[in-house]
Amino acid sequence: MAKYIAQIIVLGAQVVGKAFTRALRQEMAASKEAARRAGGGQQGARAVAADLSSGMTLHEAQQILNVSEIERQVVDKQFEHLFAVNEKANGGSFYLQSKVVRAKERLYDELKNKPEPKTKSADSPP
């Protein structure tokens, strides 16, 4: 009897191990594909990391806040409006408010990683 129980445990462990290995390989392939779609290299890895940390993609954040261009003033204006509209006291939804907050955070991450445009300073020669 103990022999059969031991065989069942070993077979179960093998099945779980194989399933875990397969899932891990699929996740690694999906991560590589996401990085490739995000631009590849360092930029793609940074975009994927930002997506994972905020829980949403850049495109999804833009859709939530209804912005086509990522500028701090536009993002702030849309955020304030949508956050106020979804206030719990006004019959709004805490879930939607949290999505609006996460979208703002994701767009701010993108602004932080975006290189500053080079402008001529007053001290530089024309």
C-alpha positions as CSV (number, residue, x, y, z in Angstrom):
1,M,0.0,0.0,0.0
2,A,2.8,2.4,0.9
3,K,4.5,1.6,-2.4
4,Y,1.4,2.8,-4.3
5,I,1.1,6.0,-2.3
6,A,4.8,6.7,-3.0
7,Q,4.3,6.1,-6.7
8,I,1.3,8.5,-6.8
9,I,3.3,11.2,-5.0
10,V,6.2,10.8,-7.4
11,L,4.0,10.9,-10.5
12,G,2.1,13.9,-9.1
13,A,5.3,15.7,-8.4
14,Q,6.5,15.0,-12.0
15,V,3.3,16.3,-13.5
16,V,3.4,19.5,-11.4
17,G,7.1,20.0,-12.3
18,K,6.5,19.6,-16.0
19,A,3.5,22.0,-15.9
20,F,5.6,24.6,-13.9
21,T,8.4,24.3,-16.4
22,R,6.1,24.7,-19.3
23,A,4.4,27.8,-17.7
24,L,7.8,29.3,-17.0
25,R,8.9,28.9,-20.6
26,Q,5.7,30.4,-21.9
27,E,6.1,33.4,-19.5
28,M,9.7,34.0,-20.6
29,A,8.6,33.8,-24.3
30,A,5.8,36.3,-23.7
31,S,8.1,38.7,-21.9
32,K,10.6,38.6,-24.7
33,E,7.8,39.2,-27.2
34,A,6.5,42.1,-25.2
35,A,10.0,43.6,-25.1
36,R,10.4,43.2,-28.8
37,R,7.0,44.8,-29.5
38,A,7.9,47.7,-27.2
39,G,10.9,48.6,-29.2
40,G,13.5,46.0,-28.2
41,G,16.8,46.6,-26.5
42,Q,17.0,48.9,-23.4
43,Q,14.0,51.0,-24.4
44,G,11.8,47.9,-24.8
45,A,13.0,46.5,-21.4
46,R,12.3,49.9,-19.8
47,A,8.7,50.0,-21.3
48,V,8.0,46.5,-20.2
49,A,9.2,47.2,-16.7
50,A,7.0,50.3,-16.5
51,D,4.0,48.3,-17.7
52,L,4.6,45.6,-15.1
53,S,5.1,48.1,-12.2
54,S,2.0,50.0,-12.9
55,G,-0.1,47.1,-14.1
56,M,-1.1,48.7,-17.4
57,T,0.3,49.6,-20.8
58,L,1.0,53.0,-22.0
59,H,-1.8,52.7,-24.6
60,E,-4.3,51.6,-21.9
61,A,-3.3,54.6,-19.7
62,Q,-3.8,57.0,-22.6
63,Q,-7.2,55.5,-23.3
64,I,-8.3,55.8,-19.6
65,L,-7.3,59.4,-19.4
66,N,-8.4,60.1,-23.0
67,V,-5.2,61.8,-24.0
68,S,-3.4,61.4,-27.3
69,E,-0.3,63.3,-26.4
70,I,1.7,62.8,-23.2
71,E,2.2,66.2,-21.7
72,R,2.1,66.9,-18.0
73,Q,-0.5,69.7,-18.3
74,V,-2.9,67.6,-20.4
75,V,-2.5,64.6,-18.2
76,D,-3.1,66.7,-15.0
77,K,-6.2,68.3,-16.4
78,Q,-7.8,65.0,-17.5
79,F,-6.8,63.3,-14.2
80,E,-8.4,66.0,-12.1
81,H,-11.6,65.9,-14.1
82,L,-12.0,62.2,-14.1
83,F,-10.9,61.8,-10.5
84,A,-13.6,64.4,-9.4
85,V,-16.3,62.8,-11.6
86,N,-15.7,59.4,-10.1
87,E,-15.7,60.6,-6.5
88,K,-17.5,58.2,-4.2
89,A,-19.5,61.0,-2.6
90,N,-20.9,61.9,-6.1
91,G,-22.0,58.4,-6.8
92,G,-18.7,57.5,-8.5
93,S,-16.7,54.3,-8.3
94,F,-13.6,53.8,-6.2
95,Y,-12.4,51.2,-8.8
96,L,-12.6,53.7,-11.6
97,Q,-10.8,56.3,-9.4
98,S,-8.0,53.8,-8.8
99,K,-7.7,53.1,-12.6
100,V,-7.5,56.9,-13.2
101,V,-4.7,57.1,-10.6
102,R,-2.8,54.2,-12.0
103,A,-3.1,55.7,-15.5
104,K,-1.7,59.0,-14.3
105,E,1.2,57.2,-12.6
106,R,1.9,55.2,-15.8
107,L,2.0,58.4,-17.9
108,Y,4.2,60.1,-15.4
109,D,6.6,57.2,-15.6
110,E,6.7,57.7,-19.3
111,L,7.3,61.4,-19.0
112,K,10.1,60.7,-16.5
113,N,11.8,58.3,-18.9
114,K,11.3,60.5,-21.9
115,P,14.4,62.4,-22.9
116,E,14.2,66.2,-22.5
117,P,14.0,68.1,-25.8
118,K,17.1,70.1,-26.5
119,T,16.5,73.8,-26.4
120,K,18.9,76.6,-27.0
121,S,19.8,78.4,-23.9
122,A,20.2,82.2,-23.7
123,D,24.0,81.7,-23.0
124,S,24.7,79.6,-26.1
125,P,25.8,81.3,-29.3
126,P,23.3,81.5,-32.2
